[in-house]
Amino acid sequence: MPGLFDPLTIRDLTFANRVFVSPMCQYSSADGYANDWHFVHLGSRAVGGAGLVMTEATAVLPEGRISPQDLGIWSDGHMEMLGRIVSFIHEQGSIAGMQLAHAGRKASTRRPWEAPGAIPEAEGGWKKVVAPSALPFTDTYPMPQALTRDGIQEIVAAFAAAARRACQAGFRVIEIHGAHGYLIHEFLSPLSNKREDEYGGSFENRTRLCREVVAAVRSSWPKELPLFLRISATDWVEGGWDIDQSVKLAGELKQMGVDLIDCSSGGNVPHATIPVGPGYQVAFAERIRRQTGIMTGAVGMITSPVQAEHIIRTEQADAVIMAREFLRDPYWALRAARELEQPIAWPVQYLRAGPKGAQPRVPVDLKSFESCFEEQHGVPEQ
């Protein structure tokens, strides 16, 4: 059975190890543009040995941002700096991934370290916030407008266009954000979706937007490259989205070309009672993996190397996807490999600090996947 530092192959891509950096919002962009903060934040985790480094939730439309300071991919102009970041990540032997997102009714809000609540248009917020139904997240959040059918299709098209831009910028993995109370999750859950048309009511209808986004992204993304989906496996509220529905959806999405389910939970309603503790969401990854055969990523208070290794060795998940621990220690993967006495390649600049016999990193080869994009979409290499 594999271990934490064994390679993982998905489609034509092989990750050096199963330690993945989770998307973490930095709230540090202007007009969606990446900058030096993102270069250092993402690049340092690649130097630190993670097999996959994902961007924060990256908005497919300007009104799909959580805050005015979110990263974006709705414009061709966003690609230049992102491409520079991608190249550096790949030079470190890691793989660059992008999480595509639309915040839905949780959009146009302030950054976490500011006074909570909606941002009025006069202060940089946006005129229209959208959701499946006209139900605000809380009284301090914007009142959303229920999306029309045309509005829904515009968003589906925006996800597809964002995937094409991400590929042009050199990203190798796309993750669709369908969790944490953002737009796709809002459609999935009967707590936030009160529609009476083909996008509301039954399981088939509530999952329709998710399936349409997956189909659009998969058709716009090279067949050789992996597609992930992050879900909240449960709302933690009676009558909401739950693990049984998550298993059913994961099985359907596997047939549509999703390669890995990133298994989180919660975020859709403010009053949920969540039993937070070490590894509290790992059981969701294990159940979805065992019942559907799809690959899964485990998240949620995974902090120690022994804990992460146990998750992989016992086949509860195919990868561990970590956030806060990487904020505390960008070089967590190097430290974990040393603690577990497992081999990991080191940056040549740091070899003198590595364990005896440590090998230098080999950059990831970009060329074959750039030509793959050109071949499939007629877009020249950058």
C-alpha positions in Angstrom: 0.0 0.0 0.0 1.3 3.5 -0.7 2.6 6.0 1.8 2.5 9.8 2.1 5.7 10.2 0.1 5.0 7.8 -2.6 4.1 9.3 -6.0 0.5 9.5 -7.2 -0.5 9.3 -10.8 -3.7 10.8 -12.1 -4.3 10.7 -15.8 -1.0 11.7 -17.5 0.3 13.6 -14.4 2.4 12.2 -11.6 2.7 14.0 -8.3 5.9 13.6 -6.5 4.1 12.9 -3.2 0.6 13.0 -1.7 1.0 16.2 0.4 -1.1 18.8 -1.3 -1.5 22.5 -0.4 -5.1 23.5 0.0 -6.5 26.7 -1.5 -6.2 29.4 1.1 -7.7 32.9 0.4 -5.1 35.6 0.8 -7.4 38.6 0.2 -4.4 40.5 -1.3 -5.3 41.1 -4.9 -6.3 44.3 -6.8 -8.8 43.7 -9.6 -8.1 40.0 -9.4 -4.5 40.2 -10.3 -1.8 38.1 -8.6 1.2 39.9 -7.3 4.4 39.4 -5.3 2.6 38.2 -2.3 1.0 35.3 -4.2 4.4 34.5 -5.8 6.1 34.2 -2.4 3.1 32.5 -0.7 2.6 29.8 -3.3 6.2 29.5 -4.4 7.5 28.9 -0.8 5.2 25.9 -0.4 6.6 24.4 -3.6 10.1 25.0 -2.3 8.9 23.3 0.9 8.2 20.0 -1.0 4.4 19.8 -1.5 3.4 17.6 -4.4 0.6 20.0 -5.4 0.2 23.7 -4.7 -3.2 25.2 -5.4 -4.2 28.8 -5.7 -6.8 30.3 -3.4 -10.4 30.3 -4.7 -10.0 32.1 -8.0 -13.1 33.9 -9.2 -14.4 33.1 -12.7 -16.3 36.5 -12.7 -15.6 39.7 -10.9 -19.0 39.5 -9.0 -18.0 35.9 -8.1 -15.4 37.1 -5.6 -15.8 36.7 -1.9 -14.1 40.1 -1.4 -12.8 42.8 -3.7 -9.3 41.5 -2.9 -9.8 38.0 -4.2 -7.7 36.5 -7.0 -9.4 36.3 -10.4 -9.2 34.5 -13.8 -12.0 36.2 -15.7 -9.6 38.2 -17.8 -6.7 37.3 -20.2 -4.7 40.0 -18.3 -4.7 37.8 -15.2 -2.6 35.1 -16.9 0.8 36.8 -17.1 1.7 36.9 -13.4 0.0 33.6 -12.8 2.1 32.1 -15.5 5.2 33.4 -13.7 4.1 31.8 -10.5 3.3 28.5 -12.2 6.7 28.3 -13.8 8.4 28.8 -10.5 6.3 26.1 -8.8 7.1 23.6 -11.6 10.8 24.5 -11.4 10.6 23.2 -7.8 9.3 19.8 -8.9 5.8 20.5 -7.6 2.7 20.9 -9.6 0.5 24.0 -9.9 -3.2 23.8 -9.5 -6.0 26.4 -9.6 -9.3 26.3 -7.7 -12.1 27.9 -9.8 -14.8 29.6 -7.7 -18.0 31.7 -7.6 -18.9 32.9 -4.1 -22.7 33.2 -4.8 -24.6 34.8 -1.9 -21.3 35.0 0.2 -19.8 37.5 -2.3 -19.1 41.2 -1.9 -18.1 40.9 1.8 -15.2 42.2 3.8 -11.9 40.5 4.5 -11.8 38.3 7.7 -9.6 40.8 9.6 -12.0 43.7 8.9 -15.4 44.4 10.5 -17.7 41.6 9.2 -20.5 42.1 6.7 -21.4 43.2 3.2 -19.5 45.9 1.3 -21.7 48.5 -0.3 -21.1 49.4 -3.9 -19.8 52.8 -2.9 -17.0 51.1 -1.0 -15.9 48.7 -3.7 -18.6 46.1 -3.4 -20.8 45.1 -6.4 -24.3 46.0 -7.3 -25.7 42.5 -7.7 -25.0 39.4 -5.7 -26.5 36.2 -7.0 -27.6 32.8 -5.6 -30.1 30.0 -6.4 -32.7 31.8 -4.3 -33.2 35.2 -2.7 -32.0 34.1 0.7 -29.1 35.9 2.5 -26.4 33.9 4.4 -27.0 36.0 7.4 -28.6 39.5 8.1 -25.2 41.1 7.7 -24.5 39.6 4.3 -25.9 40.9 1.0 -29.4 40.1 -0.1 -28.9 38.0 -3.3 -30.9 38.0 -6.4 -32.2 34.6 -7.6 -30.3 33.6 -10.8 -32.2 33.4 -14.0 -31.6 30.5 -16.4 -29.6 32.8 -18.6 -27.6 33.9 -15.6 -26.9 30.3 -14.7 -25.6 29.6 -18.3 -23.4 32.7 -18.2 -21.7 31.3 -15.0 -21.3 27.9 -16.6 -19.6 29.5 -19.6 -17.4 31.6 -17.3 -16.1 28.4 -15.5 -15.2 26.9 -18.9 -13.4 30.1 -20.1 -11.5 30.3 -16.8 -10.3 26.7 -17.3 -9.0 27.6 -20.7 -7.1 30.6 -19.3 -5.7 28.5 -16.5 -4.4 26.0 -19.0 -2.8 28.8 -21.0 -1.1 30.0 -17.9 0.4 26.6 -17.4 -1.7 25.1 -14.5 -1.9 21.3 -14.5 -4.8 20.7 -12.2 -8.2 22.4 -11.9 -10.3 22.1 -8.8 -13.9 23.3 -9.0 -15.1 24.8 -5.7 -18.4 23.2 -4.8 -18.1 23.6 -1.0 -18.3 26.0 2.0 -21.6 27.7 1.1 -20.4 29.2 -2.2 -22.5 29.1 -5.3 -22.4 25.5 -6.4 -22.9 24.3 -2.8 -25.8 26.7 -2.5 -27.5 24.9 -5.4 -26.8 21.5 -3.9 -28.3 22.2 -0.5 -32.1 22.4 0.1 -31.3 24.8 2.9 -30.2 27.5 0.4 -32.0 26.3 -2.8 -35.7 26.9 -2.8 -36.1 27.0 -6.6 -39.1 25.4 -8.3 -37.6 25.0 -11.8 -35.2 22.4 -13.2 -32.4 23.7 -10.8 -34.3 23.1 -7.6 -36.2 20.5 -5.6 -35.1 17.0 -6.4 -31.5 15.7 -6.1 -31.2 15.6 -9.9 -32.3 19.2 -10.1 -30.2 20.6 -7.2 -27.1 18.9 -8.7 -27.7 20.1 -12.2 -25.5 23.3 -11.9 -22.7 21.2 -10.5 -22.9 18.7 -13.3 -23.2 21.4 -16.0 -20.1 23.2 -14.6 -18.1 19.9 -14.5 -19.1 19.0 -18.1 -18.2 22.5 -19.3 -14.8 22.5 -17.5 -14.0 18.9 -18.5 -14.6 19.7 -22.2 -12.4 22.8 -21.9 -9.6 21.2 -20.0 -7.1 18.8 -21.6 -8.1 15.2 -21.3 -4.6 14.3 -20.1 -4.9 16.6 -17.0 -6.7 16.0 -13.7 -10.0 17.6 -12.6 -10.8 17.8 -8.9 -14.0 18.9 -7.2 -14.2 20.2 -3.6 -17.5 19.5 -1.9 -18.9 20.0 1.6 -19.8 16.4 2.3 -22.5 17.5 4.8 -24.1 20.8 6.0 -24.1 19.3 9.5 -27.8 20.3 9.7 -30.9 18.1 9.5 -32.6 18.4 6.2 -29.5 19.8 4.4 -27.0 18.4 2.1 -25.5 15.2 3.6 -23.0 12.4 3.1 -25.4 10.1 1.4 -26.1 12.7 -1.3 -22.4 13.4 -1.6 -21.6 9.7 -2.2 -24.3 9.6 -4.9 -23.0 12.8 -6.6 -19.4 11.6 -6.5 -20.4 8.4 -8.3 -22.1 10.4 -11.0 -19.2 12.8 -11.4 -16.7 10.0 -11.7 -18.4 9.0 -14.8 -18.2 12.5 -16.1 -14.5 12.8 -15.8 -13.9 14.1 -12.2 -10.7 12.4 -10.9 -10.6 13.3 -7.2 -13.1 14.6 -4.6 -11.7 17.0 -2.1 -13.8 16.2 0.9 -14.6 19.2 3.2 -17.8 20.1 5.0 -20.0 22.8 6.3 -20.1 26.5 5.5 -23.6 26.8 4.0 -25.5 27.9 7.1 -24.3 29.9 10.1 -26.0 27.8 12.8 -24.5 24.4 12.0 -22.9 22.5 15.0 -19.7 21.0 13.7 -17.7 18.5 15.9 -14.3 19.9 15.1 -11.3 17.9 16.1 -8.2 16.3 14.6 -9.1 14.6 11.3 -12.8 15.2 11.8 -13.6 15.1 8.1 -11.4 12.2 7.1 -14.3 9.7 7.4 -16.1 11.5 4.5 -13.1 11.0 2.2 -12.9 7.3 3.2 -16.6 6.6 2.7 -16.8 8.3 -0.7 -13.6 6.5 -1.8 -14.8 3.1 -0.7 -18.3 3.4 -2.1 -17.6 5.0 -5.4 -14.0 4.1 -6.3 -13.2 7.7 -7.0 -10.0 9.1 -5.6 -10.4 11.4 -2.6 -8.4 14.0 -0.7 -8.7 14.3 3.1 -8.8 17.7 4.8 -9.5 19.1 8.3 -7.1 19.5 11.2 -4.5 17.2 9.7 -1.3 18.5 11.3 1.3 15.8 12.2 3.3 13.7 9.8 2.3 10.5 11.6 -1.4 11.4 11.3 -1.1 12.2 7.6 0.9 9.0 6.9 -1.8 6.9 8.7 -4.5 8.4 6.5 -2.7 7.3 3.3 -1.4 3.9 4.6 -4.9 2.9 5.8 -6.3 3.9 2.4 -8.8 6.4 3.8 -7.8 8.9 1.1 -5.3 9.2 -1.8 -3.9 12.5 -0.7 -3.9 14.8 2.3 -4.9 18.4 1.5 -3.6 20.8 4.1 -4.1 24.5 4.8 -3.4 26.0 8.2 -0.4 23.8 8.9 1.2 25.1 5.7 0.6 28.6 7.0 2.5 27.7 10.1 5.3 25.9 8.2 5.8 26.3 4.5 8.4 23.5 4.6 6.1 21.0 6.3 6.6 18.3 3.6 10.4 18.4 4.0 10.1 18.2 7.8 7.5 15.4 7.6 9.6 13.3 5.2 12.6 13.6 7.6 10.5 12.7 10.6 9.0 9.6 8.8 12.4 8.7 7.4 11.0 8.8 3.9 12.9 10.1 0.8 12.0 13.5 -0.7 13.9 15.6 -3.2 15.3 18.8 -1.9 16.0 22.2 -3.6 19.6 22.1 -4.7 20.2 25.4 -2.8 19.1 23.6 0.5 20.8 20.3 0.0 23.4 21.0 2.7 20.6 21.2 5.2 18.9 18.0 4.1 19.4 14.4 5.4 22.3 12.3 4.3 21.8 11.1 0.8 19.1 13.7 -0.1 18.6 14.1 -3.8 18.1 17.4 -5.7 14.8 18.3 -7.3 14.0 17.8 -10.9 11.8 20.4 -12.5 8.4 19.3 -13.9 8.4 19.2 -17.7 5.9 21.7 -19.1 6.2 21.3 -22.9 4.0 18.2 -23.5 1.0 19.7 -21.8 1.3 23.1 -23.4 1.3 21.4 -26.8 -1.7 19.3 -25.7 -3.6 22.5 -25.1 -2.7 23.9 -28.5 -3.7 20.6 -30.2 -7.1 20.5 -28.4 -8.1 24.2 -28.6 -6.0 25.8 -31.2 -4.3 28.2 -28.8 -0.6 28.9 -29.4 1.9 28.1 -26.6 2.8 31.1 -24.4 
